[in-house]
Amino acid sequence: MNTALVTGAIDHIQAVAVALKSEGFDTLAWEGPTPGAADSLPPRSVDCYVQLAPTTASPSPAGAQPVGAGSLAHRIDTVVRVSPLLAPDAAVVIVAAERGWDPAAIHALRALAAAAVSRRVGTGVRVTVVDSLEAGDIAVAARRERGQARAVSLADLAPDMDYTDWRNEVFNLTSGSESTYFGWRRGDGARRAAVLRRSVLSPLPGVDDDTHSLARAVLAHALGAAGSDDLQQWATSLAADFHDEIIGTRAEEEFELPIHEVAAWVLRRTLTEGAR
């Protein structure tokens, strides 16, 4: 489950925390402008940070003066303080809800926050500014940005090749009908895992930054364990050996694994267990 950290005004933070939970986040809410309650969180453990404004007062009417540099600096400073907690592919959602916000202030806040996060965490973190005070809108934006941060592309396959070789390689990969699992590390060090079927490359759910979770995720997908407790338990029981014999031997940096190889391993393991 994705972890979300929320900071901001006491009269709005609980509603946003509840909305984030409805979007699938495990939410930690800190009522205040700075994340003091998050000090015990491990580094790189926060998948989404939502920063509410210090006040939920409505923006001033048209013509009001833009938010001052001091207010922007304070909000950027809070983002900087949170940054050690952010995962390499986290989403940062900042709610523009103070008096006097205008498009120039919103653009400045997003640009400054993105620069601060990129410098400390990497370019994989997505930063957006939401101009709605509705808890549901904020939570939907958090889910969307988190999904975009974890998105994968066919361009990620064989990225070091020149275009002609890459085109031929990818066309060859997408011509088959069976699923193939891929894993790689981005330039910022974040692990990526995906499953390719024909020309559709989809993120592999359940993968953290370790090869053991990758082994469980590949098995669960190959066995069609989604929605089946029995199949999920079976995948979990096989995961340690699958990691030691297959995933752990090839997945430290990048790998390619057709589903028929996964099926063959499961069959061998089942026959071995039956012979005992």
C-alpha positions, 0 to 999 in steps of 0.5 A: 500500500502507498504511504501518504503524508499530509501537513496543513491546517487543522480544520481541513487535514482530517478530511483530506486524510480520509479522502486519501485513504479512500484512494488507497493510501495509508495516510499519516496526518500531521496537523501543522505546517511542518512534519514533526510527527513524521520524524520516525518515518524511514527515509524514502518511505513516503510515496505521496506528500500532500501539503495543505495551506496553513489556512483554509481561508478562501482566496482573495477576490480578483485584483488582490496582491500575490502571495509574498515571497516569505509565504512561498519560502516557508512552503518550499522550506517545508517541502525541503524538510520532507524530501528525505522521506520521499521515495524516488518516484513519489508525488508531491501535491501542494494545495494553493489555498491561501489568500491572494493566489494567482497564476504567477504565484502557483507557477512559482510555487510548483517550479520552486518545489520541483527544483528543490525536490529534484535536487534532493531526491531525483527527477522521478518525483512529480510535483503539482499544485492543486487549486481546489479545496475539496478533499476529494479533488486533492486525493484524486490528484494525489492518486493521479500524480502517483500513478504518473510517477510510476508509469512505464514506457516502451522507451524504457526498454533498451534505452541505451540503443540507437533508435534503429536498433531500439525500434527493431528490438522493441518491435520484436518484443511486441510481436509475441503474444505471451507476457514478458517481465522486465526489470531495470533501474532508472538513472536516479536509482529507482527500481522499475518492473513491468509486464509486456504483453504485445505492445502494452507495457504495464507497471508490475504491482507490489514491487518495492526497492528489493528483489524479494518483493519483485519475486513475489510480484512476478509469481503473483502475476504469473499465477493470476493471484489477484483476487484469489487468497489461495493463489496469493498464499501459494505465490507467497510460499514459493517466493523465497525459492523463486527469488533464490533460483531465478530472480535473485540471480539476474535482477540486481540491475535489469532483467528480462523473463518470459512468462513461460520460464516462470511457468516452467519453474513453478511446474518443476517445483510442484513436481518436486514437491509431489515426489517428496 
